[in-house]
């Protein structure tokens, strides 16, 4: 048994021989105990926050343990392959039954294999697409990224030396409990809708002035300053990135902030839409926001009225239509009908209820669900999120953890991928449907939907996977030892592929966040190495509430904080180090 030592950055042996036992303490409730003949090391509930990583090649299990003060990471290496298989299957079974509240034996053999693969670090996936084989531009970008990383590391080392001089009195404290100080940003929100009367030169001057206060490669546009009379405690909550006019939109209580992207990949505050009201003048806070009809409108939803949607005309900055989708069908999520439908004049959209997938057409009266383009399930499917390919195929995630792949609306799913048990909080798909990324609280699940040995190159959207040939899923997760430095359990925001409407199948990067950290995975690197723990990361002063790539590229990322909106170059994210992961003080963060 080994325990991660934060100061040295290495796993240190704490016992030569231990026994790991899984104990059922109640129906579908399990504890994991690790003890030697002399002492007990840990006893904890088997749950997602453990962030367990199995590695067949090393015969090991690495996981996290949290107490009230800090995070720990343990690693146990089994004596042989037989003991590893028993550990892998026993822990996976306990996790499955805990999350699904049903017996492991109810799952088919194919489903069990799929779930076991998902919990293992070194699962082989299908080869990467041939179109990536000679991507010189991407290789040059990676080289440039590595050079910038080296520069960042040198700057970090200089900052650390200065910090060490000021912290001699704290030298006896544990590394995980040290606090790094950072100057706090200003707070507040602009409350008046600004009229665009300033000249372009004045706007550029303001942008340059603001960017001087930011680190290189990063720009920020505070979501407000000064008086805050309408929604005092409101914070930024939702983000929608537009393709037209270089605008992004951020929900803050019952307001929507509009931000402008500059040619230098910076972002500046543009204007504010005050008082989001329905057509009767009733103010509400949007729980859903989606750009629509060539970015001329926003589709909004009020969580208190799930049977209705609202269309906001962005030219006038007000709600102009209310859509009562269906009297008896509450909509839990909406999505564009195709990957880049927001670039078209398509007025319809995809809707989800807990057990139904359907097309919404606001031109219909009374019932806006298109009757021949709906698919309902008798049992509660607990749908939570959906995303479409460019051809209109749809991937749907559920609170059970299942992923359904539909080739079109109005029919049953071609493929149903088994539930691991954790709710799917968000889902995205590449434009060609080859890859799906599903977000769970503590990991992302990357699925290659290409059918093995299919001469026509079809995916699971077009044809069901053979019963014995479910895809090998890849869990993208943070290393348990890195979580030790971060000091808190993982809680990912919905992950997104970069958007590439002009180049089919060229989505190559995934972005998400947890706490104050933005995280990216290079899809090509994941597929090439088979590793789900090769990621880049950047820490912010506050919790990241939403993030996405700027539309049409993956060079810059829009990062939404509770009181700020920033743009950061992807190259500014670096490989994780102790210095980059240690939580720094800034108001609410410890």
N, C-alpha and C positions, 0 to 999 in steps of 0.2 A: 504494500500500500504506500502511495506517495501523496504528499500534500504540496500544493503550489506555494512557494515562498516568494512573496511579492517583492521584497528588496532585491533578491538575486535574480528574479525572473525565471526560476527553474523549479522543477518538481524535486522534492527532497524525500527520501525514503523515511517513513515513520514506523514501519513494521515490516518484518521480513515475511511473515505469514499471517494471513487473516482469513476469516470466513465471512462471506456475504450471504445473508439469508433474506428471503422475501416472506413476510408474514401477513396472512390475511386476518385483519382485526375486525372486519365486518363484511357484509355483503358487498363485493366489488370495492373494497377499501383495503389498501395494502401499505405496509411499512417496509422500508429497506433498512436492515441493520448490518453494520460492519464492525467486527470485533476480533481481537486476538485472544490468546489464552489469558493475557494479563489485564486487558482493558477494552472498553467499548469506545469506538471512535466516532460513530455517527448513527443516529436513528432518526429517519425522516420519512414523511409521507411521499409516496411515489406520485409525482405530479409534474406538469410541464415545466415549472420553474427550475427543476433539476437540470434542465438543459443537457440531457445525457447524450454522449457521443460514443458510439461503439466503433471499434476498428478491428476488423478481422485479421489483418496482416500482423498487428501487434498483440492481438488477443487481449485487448484492453477496453476498459470503460472509464471515461472521464466525465465528471459531473460537478454541479454546484450545490453548495449548502449555504443557507443564509440564517444568521441569527439576528438579534435586534441591533447589533452594532456594525456588522461587516459581512462580507461575502467570502466564501472559501471555495477552493476547487480541489477535489481528490481524484486520484488516478489509481485504478487497480488493474494489475496484470495477472491474467490467469496462468496456471501452470502448464496447460496444454489445450489443444483445439477442442477436446471433448468438454472441458470445463467452460471454455469460452462459449460454445454453442448453448450449453445449459444456461449460462448467465444471460446471453443475448435473448434467447427465447423466453426465459422466465421473466425477465424485466419487461420485455415487450408485451408479453401476455398480460402482466399486471397493469401496465400503463393502458393497454387497450380496454381492459375490463373496467378500470377506474373511470376512464373518459366516456366510454360508450354505455356503461351500466348494463352490460350484457355479457354472456359467456363467450370466451375466445372460440370455443368449439362451434359456435353458430356461424362463424366466418368460413367461407369455402377455403380449400387449400390454396387456390390461386390468390385469394384475397390475403390470406396469411403470409404468403411469400411476398406480396406487394408491400405489406406493412413491415415485415422484417427488413426488406431492402431499404425502406424509407428511414429506418432507425440506424442504418449502418453508414459509416462515413465514406468508405471506399467502394461505392457501387459503380460499376461500369455503365455508361450510357452509350447510345449510338454515336457514331462519328459525327463531327461537326459538319455543317453544310459545305459542299465543295466551293461555293461562291466565296467562302472566307479563306480558302487555301492560299491565295496570293494577294491578300489585302495589304498592299504596301502602305497605304495611307494610315491604316490602323496601326501597323508596326511602327511607323515614324512617330505617331502620336504616343505610343507606349514608351518609345525611347525618350521623347520630350518629357513625358510624365515622370520617368525615372530621374532625369536630371533635376526637375523641379523638386522632386521628393528629397534628393540629396541636399539641395539648397535649404529646404524647409528644416531638415534634420539638423543642419549646421546652426540655423537660427534658433531651433529649440534648445540645442546644447548650450548656446550662449545665454539664453534666457534662464536655463536651469542653473548655470553657474552663478548668475546674479541672485537667483532665488535662494540658492543654498547659503550664500553669504548672509542673507537676511533672516535665515531660519535656523541658526546655530542652536538657539535655545530649545528648539523642538527636535533636535537630532535624535533623542531617545524614543520618540514616538514611532509607532508602526507606520510604514509607508502608506498603507491603505487609508490611514486616518488623517494624512496631511491635507491641508487646504491651500490651494493656490489662489491668490487674489487677482481679480481682474476688475478694471474700472467699470462700474455699472452703466448701462445705457439709459438714455432718458425715456420717460414713460409718457403715456397719454394717447389721445386719438383726436384727429381733426373732426370737428363736428359740422362744419359748413361745407356745402357743395361748392367747389371752386370752379370758376369760369375760366376757360382756357384763353386768357387775354395776353399772357406773357409771350414775348417773341421767342423764336427758336434759340437765338443766341443767349437769352436770359436763362432759358431752361438748361442749356448746355453748361453755362457758367455755374448754375446751382448744382448740377450733377457733379462737376469737377470739384466743387467745394466740399460736397458731401463725401466724395470718394477719397479725399485726402485723409479723412478720419478713419478709413477702413484699411484692413490689411491688403496687401497686393493680391489681385485676383479675386477680390471679394467686394461687393458693394451692398449697401443697405439703404432701405427707405422706411423710416419709422412710420408706423401706421397712425401716428398722430402726435400732437403736442398742444399744450395749452388747455383751454377749457374743455370739460367733458360733462355736458349737461344732461345727456339723454340716457346713457347706459353705463353709468359709472364703473361697475365692476366687469363690464364686458371685455372679452379677450378675443383675439383672432382664433378662428376655428376651422374654416374651410378654404380650399384653394382651387381655382380653376384657371388653367393656363390657355390663353388664346393663341390662334395662329394668325389672326388678322390684326393689323395695326400694332402688333407687338405689345399687347395688353395682357395683364393677369388680374384676377379678381379675388379678393379676400373677404370672407364674411367676418364681421365683428359685431356680435349682438344683432341688432336690427339695422345695421349699416353694412354697406359693401364698399370696400376701398378699391380704387382702380389704380394700378401701377403700370408704368411704362418701361419697356425694355429699350436700352440704348444700343447703338451699333457696337459699343465696346463690351457687350454682355453685362452691363450694369443694369440696375433697376431703380427707378425713382418714383416717388408718390406723384400721382397725376391729379386725381380728383376723388370725391367721395359721394356715394349715393346714400342720402340720409333717409331714415324712416322707411324701411321696407314695409309697405302696406298692401293689403289686398285691394280689390276694386271698391270695397265698401269702406276703406279707410282704416281697417283693423291692422295694427302693427304686429309683425311676427318676426321671429328669428329663424332664418332658413336652416333646416337640418340637412338639406340636400341642395347642391348647386351644380348645374351642368350647362355648358355653352351649347348653343343650338342655332340652326339656320344661318350658317356662315358667320358665326359670332355676332349676329345682330340681336340675339336674345339670350336670356338666361332662363333655364327651367328650374324653378325653386319648389321646395316642399316644406310645409310646416308639420313638425312631428305631432302636433296636437290634432291635425286633420289629415290622416293618412290616406283618405279616399280622394284627396284633391291634389292637383298640381297647379302651379302659377307660372305664367309666362311674363317675364319682365322685358320690355323693349329697352334696349340699351341706348338708343338714340335719345329717348326721353327720360330714362332712368326711373321708370315706374312700371308697376304691374298693370298690364293691359288686358289680360285674359285669365280667367279661372277655369280649370278643366276638372270637372267632377268625373273621374275616370270610371268608377262603378260604385253604385250604392252599397254593394255588399262585399266588395273586394278591396281591402286596404293594400296600397302599394308600399312595399318595404324598400325597394330600390329601383332606380331607372338607369338606363345605359343607352348610348347611341346605337342605331340599327346596324351600322358598320363601323369599323375601326376609326375611319376619318369622316364620319357622317357630318360632323360639325362644320366641315368645309363645303358642304352641299346645302341645297335648299330643302332637303328632306324634312318634312314637318313631323313625321312619325318618330316614335322612340320605343325602346324595349322596356317592358315593365315586369316586375316580379312581385308576387304575393308570397305568402309562406309556402304555398304548394302549387303555384301556377306561374307559367312563363307565357307572356303575351305581347302583342304589338298594340301600342296605344296610338290612336289616330284622333287628334283633337278636333278634326273637322266633323267627326260624327257627333250626333246629338245624344244626350242622355248617356247611354252606354258607349264609352269610347274605346272599348276593347274590341279589336277586329276578330269576329267570331271564328273565321277559318284559320286564324293564326294565333291560336292559344293552345296550351297544353296543360291540363290540370292532372294532379295526382291525388288519388283517393286518400292515401295515408299522408300524415304530416311530414312534408319533406324539409321544412324549416329552411327554405332558400334565404340567402342573405345578400348575395352580390352576383353581378354578371358583367361580362365583357364580350365584345364581338370582334370577329376577324373582318378583313376588308371585303370578303365575299358574303358576309352576313351570317356565318356560323356563330354559335353562341356558347360560351363556357359559363357554367353556373356553379357557384359554391354554396354550401349549406352550413348551418350551425352544427350539424353532425360531423362535418368534415368531408362529406362526399363531394366529388367533382363530376358534373354531368356535361357531356359534350353533345351539342345539337347541331345538325348540319343546316337547319333552318327552323323558323318558328312554325308552330302548329303541329309538330310531330313529337314522338317520344325520343329520348336521348339515344344516340347511337352507342355511346360508351358511358358507363358509370364506373368511376374509379372509387375504390373502397374508402371508407372513412377511417382516418387515424384516430379520430375522437375529438380533436380540438376544433372549435368553430373556425370557419374560414371568414376572415374579416374583410378581405379584399381579393380581387382576382384580376389578372390582366393576361392578354394573349398577344402574340406577335401577329402582324398583319396577315401572314400566310397560314397561321394556325399551327405552325410547327411546335412552338413552345408555349406552355401555360405556366404562369407563376401565381401561386396561391399563398396568401399571407395568413399565417396563424400567429398567435400572440408571441411565441418564443422562437419561431423559425419560419422560413419561406420554403415552400415545396415547389421545386422546378420539375416539370413533367415534359418529356419529349413525346409528342403524340404520334410520331411517325410509326406506321405499322411495320414491324420487322418482316423482312423478306417479301415485301409487297412490290411487285413489278411496276405498278403504276404510281408508286410513291405516295399512296394515300395516307391520311391521318385518321385518328380516332374520331374526328368530326364526321368523316365520310363513311366509315365502316367500323363495326364493333371489333375490338381486339379479340383475338382467339382466347378462349377461356384460360388456356395454360400459358399465354404470352402477354400478360399485363405489362405495361411499361415499367421500367426501373426508375422510380422517382429519386430525386436528389434533394436532400435537406440542406438548405443554405442557412447556417446558423453561426453565431459568434462563439469563439473558443471559450470554454469555461474559465480558463486562466485569464482571459481578457476581461471577463465579467467580474473577476475578483477586483481588478483595478477600478472598474466602473461602479462597483459597490451596490448594485441594485439589480433585481430581476429584469429580464428583457421584456419589452412590450412594443412590438413593431407597429408602425403605421402601414397602411396598404401600399404594397410595393408596385412599382411601375416600370415597364420597359421604356427606353427612349423611343420617341416617335419619329418615324422616317417615311412619310407619305410618298416621297419621290423615289424611293428605292425599296422595292418589295423584298421583305425578308432580311433587312439590314439592321434590325434592332439588335444591339449588341451589349447593352448595359442595363442594369437593374438598379433602382434607387429605392431606399426606404429610410426609416429613422427609428430610434428608440431613445427615450429620454432626451438628453441634449446632444445626441450623436446622429449625424447623417452618415449612412453607410451605402456603398456601391459595390456591386459585383460585376466583373467583366465576364459576360456570358461565354465568350470564346475561350477564356482561360478556364472557366469551370468545366466546360465540355472537353477541353484539351487535356486537363490534368485529372479530372474526376474529383476534384476537391471542392467542397462547399464552404470551406473556411478561409478561402483566399479573397479577402475583401480589403477595401480602403475605407478610411473613416475620418471624420472631422468633428471636433467638439465645439458646441456653442455655449453661450452664457446662460441660456434658458432652455426649457423643454421645446423640442421641435414638434409642432402640432400638425403640420402638413408639408409635403415636399413633392416636387415633380421636375422633370427636365423641361427646359425651355423648348417650345414646340419646334419640331423639325431637326433637332440636333441633340447631341449629348455632351457638348462642351461645357455647358453651364446648367446649374440646378437652382430652381427657385425654392427658397427655404422660408417657411412661415413659422415665426416664433409668436408667443402670446401677445407681444407688443411691438413687433418688428417684422419686416419682410426684407429678405436679403437675396442676393444672387451670388453664387460662388462658382468658380471654375472647377470642373471635375478634377483637373490636375492638382488642385489645392488639397484634395483628399489624399491622405498618405497611409502607408502600411501602419498597422497599430503598433504603438510602443507604449511603455509604461508612462512616459511623459504626456503622450497625446490622449491617454485614456483616463488618467486620474481626474476625478471630479473637481472642478474649480468653483470657488464660491461666487455666487451672483444672486443675491436676494433669496429666492426660494430653494435654491439648490444647496446641498451640504457639501 
